[in-house]
């Protein structure tokens, strides 16, 4: 979908949105600690066996949520979050150390996406201009950002990265993202992050996803 007004050219793809929690309307309450993820009434839709398993995974599912969006966009399917998380673990995109979990690790994840789902996947460093070019070329880009990107006008984060969002569009003035931990009605689907603010949160790397049968 291309749109724009007032001299602001835009390319924005129609991509289904998934939060990393099953109830998008509860993300603010879960993130702030007002509600436990285990009390999410839709936890069973995640594919987890128990609320406790769901709570464990849910805080680590930003990348999986991005993948679900991409799969639904190109394949029309969105497997459960925990199924995909377990597949990523088996593929080396997560590394478990007791109760600790390291990931999402970009290079093995990109390989998994291609081998399992037939999408093209490239883990690489990207400038903001390159992100915009990839989106304009019909691809989606998972970007490593600080989770505070949900409030671009807030204070500078102490670091960059630590969270994954999906770039689904770009305009002359803003990057358009689906944020798995964004707040309902504010910063979840088609959230516009001004380019002048984006680099405050961006770690400079991501995973470029392309449709089946197209070289990345």
Secondary structure as UniProt FT lines:
FT   STRAND          2..5
FT   TURN            6..7
FT   STRAND          8..12
FT   HELIX           24..26
FT   HELIX           27..32
FT   HELIX           37..39
FT   TURN            41..42
FT   HELIX           43..46
FT   HELIX           51..58
FT   TURN            59..60
FT   HELIX           62..75
FT   HELIX           81..90
FT   TURN            91..92
FT   STRAND          94..97
FT   TURN            98..99
FT   STRAND          100..103
FT   HELIX           106..117
FT   STRAND          120..125
FT   HELIX           128..136
FT   TURN            137..138
FT   STRAND          140..145
FT   HELIX           147..151
FT   TURN            152..153
FT   STRAND          163..171
FT   STRAND          174..179
FT   TURN            180..181
FT   TURN            184..187
FT   TURN            189..190
FT   STRAND          191..194
FT   HELIX           195..198
FT   TURN            199..201
FT   STRAND          202..210
FT   TURN            212..213
//
